[in-house]
């Protein structure tokens, strides 16, 4: 990672978050420290604490940054309905997470808490409402379901298992011979019939159909 050496004029809330995200991409969450972040920017950790009172506040800022990257509306067609716009936004969320897989533990465990995040959600809902979404008592569960599905999907495709988790070809062959129904179910995956993008979109569309 190459970053411009910060000075008193360039050190800022945004610059710290962007540098922290780049460091997190490189070292992972478990090895991330405020001291390392300060070293990366060639400043004392105390300089960072002037912008973020503690590491938890910095992590909240990183979560906010990811949501900002994910939910900035990018209309495809002027006449797209809210379902199509939702699919586009969730796909954008997935691509953002795939670009920063080390952020997954933070996004998965840190709920929306900052004022900026709530304002972003309001803009997101306003955007969908203008495309035909009717805000109902169940809408919050729809949004939660879409978010949880997307997070889970990215966890499965971006994070490699550390211990176990590898398919035993002998076991799979035995199952194919003994359980034709299971074989029929698993064959599309074994044959790579659908790409990850196609699998993701099938799940999103199924959730949306359930709310129609």
C-alpha positions in Angstrom: 0.0 0.0 0.0 1.4 3.4 -1.0 -0.2 6.4 0.6 0.8 10.0 0.7 2.5 11.0 3.9 -0.1 12.9 5.9 0.5 16.3 7.3 -1.5 18.3 9.8 -3.5 19.7 6.8 -4.2 16.3 5.1 -4.9 14.1 8.2 -8.7 13.9 8.3 -11.6 11.7 9.2 -12.0 10.5 5.7 -8.3 9.9 5.1 -8.0 7.9 8.3 -10.9 5.7 7.3 -9.6 5.1 3.8 -6.2 4.2 5.2 -7.7 2.0 7.9 -9.8 0.1 5.3 -6.7 -0.4 3.1 -4.8 -1.7 6.2 -7.6 -4.0 7.1 -7.7 -5.4 3.6 -4.0 -6.2 4.0 -3.6 -7.6 7.5 -7.2 -8.7 8.5 -9.2 -7.7 11.5 -7.4 -9.8 14.1 -4.0 -8.2 13.4 -5.4 -4.7 13.0 -4.3 -2.2 15.6 -4.4 1.6 16.1 -0.6 1.6 16.5 -0.3 -0.1 13.0 -2.7 2.4 11.5 -0.7 5.3 13.0 2.5 3.7 11.6 0.9 3.4 8.2 0.1 7.1 8.1 3.4 8.0 9.9 1.6 9.7 12.8 1.2 9.0 16.5 -1.8 6.9 17.5 -2.8 9.9 19.6 -3.3 11.9 16.4 -6.0 9.3 15.4 -7.7 9.5 18.7 -8.4 13.2 18.0 -10.8 12.0 15.3 -11.9 8.7 16.8 -12.1 8.4 20.6 -11.4 4.6 20.5 -11.1 1.7 18.1 -14.8 0.9 18.4 -15.6 4.4 17.0 -13.1 3.8 14.2 -14.8 0.4 13.4 -18.2 2.1 13.3 -16.8 4.6 10.9 -15.5 1.7 8.7 -18.9 0.1 8.7 -20.4 3.5 7.7 -17.9 3.8 4.9 -18.8 0.4 3.5 -22.5 1.2 3.5 -21.8 4.5 1.7 -19.9 2.6 -0.9 -22.6 0.0 -1.2 -25.9 1.9 -1.2 -25.1 4.9 -3.3 -27.9 4.6 -5.9 -26.8 4.0 -9.5 -30.0 3.9 -11.6 -29.8 1.5 -14.5 -32.9 2.6 -16.4 -35.2 5.5 -15.7 -38.2 3.2 -15.7 -36.8 0.4 -13.5 -39.2 -0.7 -10.7 -38.2 -1.0 -7.1 -37.5 -4.7 -7.3 -35.0 -4.1 -10.1 -33.4 -1.2 -8.2 -33.2 -3.4 -5.1 -31.4 -6.1 -7.0 -29.0 -3.6 -8.4 -28.2 -2.2 -4.9 -27.8 -5.6 -3.3 -25.5 -6.6 -6.1 -23.5 -3.5 -5.5 -23.4 -4.3 -1.8 -22.1 -7.8 -2.6 -19.4 -6.4 -5.0 -18.3 -4.0 -2.3 -18.0 -6.8 0.3 -16.1 -9.0 -2.2 -13.6 -6.1 -2.7 -13.1 -5.9 1.1 -13.8 -9.4 2.5 -11.9 -8.7 5.8 -14.6 -6.2 6.7 -17.2 -9.0 6.9 -16.9 -9.6 10.6 -17.5 -5.9 11.3 -20.4 -5.5 8.9 -22.0 -8.7 10.3 -21.8 -7.7 13.9 -22.1 -3.9 13.9 -25.6 -2.6 13.4 -26.4 0.7 11.9 -25.8 3.2 14.7 -24.5 6.5 13.3 -26.6 9.5 12.2 -25.0 9.3 8.7 -26.0 5.7 8.4 -29.6 6.4 9.2 -29.6 9.3 6.7 -28.2 6.9 4.1 -31.0 4.3 4.8 -33.6 7.1 4.5 -32.1 8.0 1.1 -32.1 4.4 0.1 -35.8 3.9 1.0 -36.8 7.2 -0.6 -35.1 6.1 -3.8 -36.9 2.7 -3.7 -40.2 4.4 -2.8 -39.9 6.7 -5.8 -39.6 3.5 -7.9 -42.8 2.0 -6.5 -42.0 0.5 -3.1 -44.8 0.8 -0.6 -43.4 1.2 3.0 -45.3 -1.3 5.1 -44.9 -2.9 8.6 -43.0 -5.8 7.0 -40.6 -3.7 4.9 -38.0 -3.7 7.6 -38.0 -7.5 7.6 -37.6 -7.5 3.9 -34.5 -5.2 4.1 -33.1 -7.3 7.0 -33.6 -10.5 4.9 -31.9 -9.1 1.8 -29.0 -7.8 3.9 -28.6 -11.1 5.8 -28.8 -13.2 2.6 -26.2 -11.0 0.9 -23.8 -11.2 3.9 -24.2 -14.9 4.1 -23.6 -15.4 0.4 -20.4 -13.4 0.5 -19.2 -15.2 3.6 -19.6 -18.5 1.7 -17.9 -17.3 -1.5 -15.1 -15.1 -0.1 -13.9 -16.8 3.1 -11.9 -20.0 2.7 -12.4 -22.6 5.6 -9.3 -22.9 7.7 -10.0 -26.4 9.1 -11.9 -29.0 7.1 -14.6 -28.0 4.7 -13.1 -29.9 1.8 -15.2 -32.3 -0.3 -14.2 -35.9 -0.2 -14.6 -37.3 -3.7 -15.0 -40.9 -2.4 -17.9 -39.8 -0.2 -19.5 -37.8 -3.0 -19.2 -40.8 -5.4 -20.8 -43.1 -2.8 -23.7 -40.7 -2.3 -24.2 -40.4 -6.0 -24.6 -44.2 -6.2 -26.7 -44.6 -3.1 -28.9 -41.6 -3.0 -30.2 -40.6 -6.5 -32.4 -37.8 -5.1 -29.4 -36.1 -3.4 -27.4 -36.6 -6.5 -30.0 -34.9 -8.5 -30.0 -32.0 -6.1 -26.2 -31.6 -6.0 -25.5 -32.2 -9.7 -25.9 -28.6 -10.8 -23.3 -27.5 -8.3 -20.9 -30.2 -9.2 -21.3 -29.4 -12.9 -20.9 -25.7 -12.2 -24.1 -25.1 -14.1 -24.6 -21.7 -12.5 -22.1 -19.0 -11.9 -21.9 -17.2 -8.5 -23.6 -14.2 -10.0 -26.5 -16.3 -11.2 -26.8 -18.1 -7.9 -26.9 -14.8 -6.0 -29.5 -13.3 -8.2 -31.7 -16.4 -8.0 -31.8 -16.1 -4.2 -32.5 -12.3 -4.2 -35.3 -12.7 -6.7 -36.8 -15.5 -4.6 -36.8 -13.3 -1.5 -38.4 -10.4 -3.5 -41.1 -12.7 -4.9 -42.0 -13.8 -1.4 -42.9 -10.2 -0.5 -45.0 -9.5 -3.5 
